[in-house]
Amino acid sequence: MIYPGEVFAQTQEFDTNIRQLLPYYDEMLDAIVLCLPIKAKRILELGFGTGELTRKVLHHCPDAHVTAVDYSPRMVDFLQTKLDSQGEKERVKVVHLDFGAWANDEAHINFTGHFDAVISSLAIHHLSDRMKEKLLHKIARSLNPSGCFWNADPVLPEFPELADIYKQSRQKWAQQQNIDLDAVRSKVGKSETQGYSSQDQLITLDNQLQMLEKAGFSKTAVIWKYYNLAVFGGLH
Ligand SMILES: C[S@@+](CC[C@H](N)C(=O)[O-])C[C@H]1O[C@@H](n2cnc3c(N)ncnc32)[C@H](O)[C@@H]1O
């Protein structure tokens, strides 16, 4: 049994499989990275997984130190080994924590001061809507006055008629790439609710932008979208 968000039964296959399950995975993460000020020094990443976004951030922001949070013991071990092999151990502080508990002030991230940026990909949609709101408030409170937050996540279709179109877009993309989607989906592991996360709890992009505004983000934007996948966020 794996935790919600780990996706694949075999952690070591995540990097290959996710690129076959999701269209334009790298492009999506690159969109987040491009929004980060090159001079950013302190970055918080929520739900680091196998550290693919972390790796891109370290490359884009040469002065940055990343505080990287995940609740899965498998992901924590995997990232630590990966960082060792890449010689990037010094620039990443790996924190084993449920970001829902952090949002609820039940767990603490050991950090002095505020972050220049908070980022996340494919993780926050596992929280309930109430917890998403709490997390956004906590993120807003943890940022510098000029800080930013960017998130990549699947979203609900804007209206029901789009659901089938979004599904077809995925099939068509897979066919063009010669990917057998059923074979990739068979590698997805079984998960049950763990801490504050459970199976996908999707909401529309509009709702997410409203939540950001309510949490105190003065400027919000959708910077990338491919059918039901979006990168969105804002400035404090
Ligand atoms: C689909 S993976 C994405 C990993 C990486 N961000 C990427 O884009 O490749 C989602 C990650 O979020 C983590 N996650 C989900 N809910 C979490 C929670 N409440 N607290 C901490 N980590 C969580 C999972 O363990 C998993 O590693």
The ligand as an SDF file (V2000), in Angstrom:
LIG
                    3D

 27 29  0  0  0  0  0  0  0  0999 V2000
    2.5690   12.9320   -7.7300 C   0  0  0  0  0  0  0  0  0  0  0  0
    3.8580   13.1830   -6.5800 S   0  0  0  0  0  0  0  0  0  0  0  0
    4.6310   14.5730   -7.3440 C   0  0  0  0  0  0  0  0  0  0  0  0
    6.0450   14.7030   -6.9730 C   0  0  0  0  0  0  0  0  0  0  0  0
    6.7910   15.8650   -7.6170 C   0  0  0  0  0  0  0  0  0  0  0  0
    6.3290   17.1220   -7.0600 N   0  0  0  0  0  0  0  0  0  0  0  0
    6.6350   15.8280   -9.1130 C   0  0  0  0  0  0  0  0  0  0  0  0
    5.9570   16.6960   -9.6680 O   0  0  0  0  0  0  0  0  0  0  0  0
    7.1700   14.9170   -9.7290 O   0  0  0  0  0  0  0  0  0  0  0  0
    3.0500   13.8960   -5.1690 C   0  0  0  0  0  0  0  0  0  0  0  0
    3.8910   13.8730   -3.9170 C   0  0  0  0  0  0  0  0  0  0  0  0
    3.1930   14.5720   -2.8880 O   0  0  0  0  0  0  0  0  0  0  0  0
    3.3710   13.8680   -1.6710 C   0  0  0  0  0  0  0  0  0  0  0  0
    2.2430   14.2330   -0.7840 N   0  0  0  0  0  0  0  0  0  0  0  0
    0.9100   14.0680   -0.9980 C   0  0  0  0  0  0  0  0  0  0  0  0
    0.2110   14.5210    0.0520 N   0  0  0  0  0  0  0  0  0  0  0  0
    1.1150   14.9790    0.9640 C   0  0  0  0  0  0  0  0  0  0  0  0
    1.0070   15.5490    2.2560 C   0  0  0  0  0  0  0  0  0  0  0  0
   -0.1910   15.7540    2.8450 N   0  0  0  0  0  0  0  0  0  0  0  0
    2.1420   15.9320    2.9030 N   0  0  0  0  0  0  0  0  0  0  0  0
    3.3540   15.7460    2.3200 C   0  0  0  0  0  0  0  0  0  0  0  0
    3.5270   15.1800    1.1030 N   0  0  0  0  0  0  0  0  0  0  0  0
    2.4150   14.8070    0.4200 C   0  0  0  0  0  0  0  0  0  0  0  0
    3.4070   12.3970   -2.0750 C   0  0  0  0  0  0  0  0  0  0  0  0
    4.0680   11.6050   -1.1170 O   0  0  0  0  0  0  0  0  0  0  0  0
    4.1740   12.4680   -3.3990 C   0  0  0  0  0  0  0  0  0  0  0  0
    5.5460   12.3060   -3.1960 O   0  0  0  0  0  0  0  0  0  0  0  0
  1  2  1  0
  2  3  1  0
  2 10  1  0
  3  4  1  0
  4  5  1  0
  5  6  1  0
  5  7  1  0
  7  8  2  0
  7  9  1  0
 10 11  1  0
 11 12  1  0
 11 26  1  0
 12 13  1  0
 13 14  1  0
 13 24  1  0
 14 15  1  0
 14 23  1  0
 15 16  2  0
 16 17  1  0
 17 18  1  0
 17 23  2  0
 18 19  1  0
 18 20  2  0
 20 21  1  0
 21 22  2  0
 22 23  1  0
 24 25  1  0
 24 26  1  0
 26 27  1  0
M  CHG  2   2   1   9  -1
M  END
$$$$
